[in-house]
């Protein structure tokens, strides 16, 4: 039996989602990141990367 959940974090630490759900008695099998800050991941496949635009970099640096 599988349940899909959508989780929104404003700031996170390493493996935070897995740790929180494990504490509640649930096992997390897969996590997929859709967005970092205001930058959307778009059509990137697992393991792929792309160069950030100067505007994306500026947004990331000022949102901390």
Sine and cosine of phi, psi and omega as CSV:
sin_phi,cos_phi,sin_psi,cos_psi,sin_omega,cos_omega
0.00,0.00,0.80,-0.60,-0.02,-1.00
-0.85,-0.53,0.62,-0.79,0.08,-1.00
-0.81,-0.58,0.74,-0.67,0.04,-1.00
-0.99,-0.17,0.76,-0.66,0.03,-1.00
-0.82,-0.57,0.50,-0.86,0.10,-1.00
-0.93,-0.37,0.84,-0.54,-0.07,-1.00
-0.87,-0.49,0.73,-0.68,0.03,-1.00
-0.93,-0.37,0.80,-0.60,0.05,-1.00
-0.85,-0.53,0.67,-0.74,0.10,-1.00
-0.99,0.11,-0.54,0.84,0.04,-1.00
-0.42,-0.91,0.63,-0.78,-0.06,-1.00
-0.65,-0.76,0.35,-0.94,0.06,-1.00
-0.94,-0.34,0.14,-0.99,-0.02,-1.00
-0.83,0.56,0.86,-0.52,0.05,-1.00
0.88,0.47,0.43,0.90,-0.06,-1.00
-0.86,0.51,-0.67,0.74,-0.03,-1.00
-0.89,0.45,-0.74,0.67,-0.01,-1.00
-0.87,0.48,-0.68,0.73,-0.01,-1.00
-0.90,0.43,-0.68,0.73,-0.02,-1.00
-0.91,0.42,-0.71,0.71,-0.01,-1.00
-0.94,0.35,-0.58,0.82,0.06,-1.00
-0.89,0.46,-0.63,0.78,0.02,-1.00
-0.89,0.45,-0.45,0.90,0.04,-1.00
-1.00,0.00,-0.03,1.00,0.04,-1.00
1.00,-0.06,0.29,0.96,-0.01,-1.00
-0.91,-0.41,0.55,-0.84,0.03,-1.00
-0.98,-0.22,0.78,-0.63,0.05,-1.00
-1.00,-0.08,0.85,-0.53,-0.02,-1.00
-0.99,-0.10,-0.49,0.87,-0.07,-1.00
-0.46,-0.89,0.64,-0.76,0.08,-1.00
-0.81,-0.59,0.74,-0.67,0.05,-1.00
-0.83,-0.56,0.84,-0.54,0.00,-1.00
-1.00,0.02,0.76,-0.65,-0.01,-1.00
-0.96,-0.27,-0.39,0.92,-0.11,-0.99
-0.41,-0.91,0.57,-0.82,0.14,-0.99
-0.83,-0.55,0.89,-0.46,-0.08,-1.00
0.87,0.49,-0.78,-0.63,0.04,-1.00
-1.00,-0.08,-0.08,1.00,-0.02,-1.00
-1.00,0.07,0.83,-0.56,0.01,-1.00
-1.00,0.08,0.55,-0.83,-0.02,-1.00
-0.96,0.27,-0.36,0.93,0.05,-1.00
0.90,0.44,-0.73,-0.68,-0.09,-1.00
-0.99,-0.11,0.28,0.96,-0.01,-1.00
-0.90,0.43,0.71,-0.70,0.08,-1.00
-1.00,0.04,0.26,-0.97,0.02,-1.00
-0.83,0.56,0.78,-0.63,0.02,-1.00
1.00,0.01,-0.18,0.98,0.01,-1.00
-1.00,0.08,0.31,-0.95,0.05,-1.00
-0.60,-0.80,0.21,-0.98,0.09,-1.00
-0.51,-0.86,0.33,-0.95,0.03,-1.00
-0.98,0.21,0.73,-0.68,0.05,-1.00
-0.97,0.23,0.55,-0.83,0.08,-1.00
-0.96,0.27,0.28,-0.96,0.02,-1.00
-0.89,0.45,-0.57,0.82,0.04,-1.00
-0.91,0.40,-0.66,0.75,0.05,-1.00
-0.89,0.46,-0.69,0.73,0.04,-1.00
-0.87,0.49,-0.69,0.72,-0.01,-1.00
-0.87,0.49,-0.68,0.73,0.00,-1.00
-0.90,0.43,-0.67,0.74,0.01,-1.00
-0.90,0.44,-0.70,0.72,-0.05,-1.00
-0.93,0.36,-0.50,0.86,-0.03,-1.00
-1.00,-0.03,-0.20,0.98,-0.03,-1.00
-1.00,0.07,-0.12,0.99,-0.04,-1.00
-0.96,0.30,0.00,0.00,0.00,0.00
